[in-house]
Amino acid sequence: MVVHTVTGGLAGVDALWTAGPGGTSVPNWTKPGPVGAAAARRHVRSESEVLMPAPRFLKLTDVAEALNISASQATALVRSGELPAIKVGGRGQWRVESAELENYISRMYDETKQFITAHPVARGELDLADEFVDD
């Protein structure tokens, strides 16, 4: 798990960003436990500092950012039922529960693993794929 601090966040509170599965970064507003001297030097806090809890519900723009996709792709995931969400307020704005986003990501990892198992890559395909990688 990789943790780094971003200063000047919401209301001047520093956010801890945790690298999640697939390289996604998600804010973690809880105080970190002891993770070593280097991290302690990098992350100094006063005891009186109060951190905000992680939000329970996310806007579709937040979901899109977490998954590194466009807002319209996030809307399509919700509208298709692939990513469970609710509509709130008079204007019916979509909100995705943080736990549902994590469940979706886990499901995608499982589906990807099944796909890779069912469709192994031939040796020649790996060599060909190396030609298209930008250095």
N, C-alpha and C positions, 0 to 999 in steps of 0.2 A: 504494500500500500504506500503510495506516495502522497505526502501532504505538503502543501506550500501555503504561505500566507499572502493575502492581498490586502493592502491597507487602503483606507479611505472608502470603504464599502458603505453599505446602508447605514445611515445615521452615524457615520464615522467609525463603525465597528469593523474590525478586521474579520474577514471570512477565511475559514480554512477550506481549501479546495482539495478534495480527495479524488485521486485518480481511480475511477471505477472500471468495470469490465469494458473491454473494447476501447480503452483509452479515453472514455468520457470523463469529464471533470464535473463533480457535483459539489455544491456548497455544503459544508458541514459546520453548523453553528454551535457545536458543543466544544467544551474545552478538551484538548488532547490529553491523553495520559502520558506518563513518562516514556519517552521514546529515545532517550540518549542525550548526551551532552551537546552534540552538534545541533540537534533539533531544539534543545532548550535555549541555546544561544541565539538561534534564528527566530525563536518564537517566545518573546518575553511579554508577560502580561501582569498587570496588577491584580491583586486578589479582589479588589472592589469592582472590577470590570464585569458587566453583565452581558452575556451573549444571547442573541435571539435564537429561538428554536427553529429548526428546519420547517418550512411551510408544509402543511399537510396536502394542500392542493396547488397545482401548478397551472399557469396559463399555457395555452398551446405554443406561444412563442418560447416559453421556457423549455417545454418538451422538445421543440424543434432544435433549440440550442444544445440541449443535453444529448440528443441523438445525432447532432450535426447534419440535419436535414432542413428542408425549407418549411415554412409555416404551412404551405398548401399540402405538403406531404404529411405533416402532422395532422392536419384536418382530415385528410383522406384516411389515415389510420383510425381515427376516432369514428368517422362517419361509416366506415366499413364494419365497425365493431371489433376490429383486431386489437385496438387499444381501448379498454373500458374508460368511459368518462361520463360526467354529468353536465347538465345545462343549469346554470344558476342565474338569478336576477331577472329583471324585467326584459332585458335584451337577449336573454338566453345565451350567455357566454359560456363556452366550454371550459371545464376544469378537469384535470387528470390528477387523481390521487397519487402521491409519491410512491406509495406501495404498489399501485397498479403499474406504474412506469417500470419499477424494478422487476415486477413479475413478467412484464412484456420483454424486457431485456433478457431475463433468464430463459424465457421460452425461445427467443431468437437464437440464443447460444445453443440450446438443445436441438432446435431445428437445423442449425448450421452443422452441428456435429453429426447428425443423422445424414444430412446431405453429403458431407465429406466422406462418411463411411460408405454410403451407397454409390458414390461417384469418385472412386480413387483417381488420382492424376497419374497418367502414364509418364514414364521417364522422359520421353521426347517433348512432352508438353511443358515440363518444368524448364528444360533448356530453352525452349521457344519463349517462355514467359520472361526469362532473364533479359532477353533482347529488348523488351519494351519498358524496362525499369529505367527511370531517369536517375543518373548518378549525381 
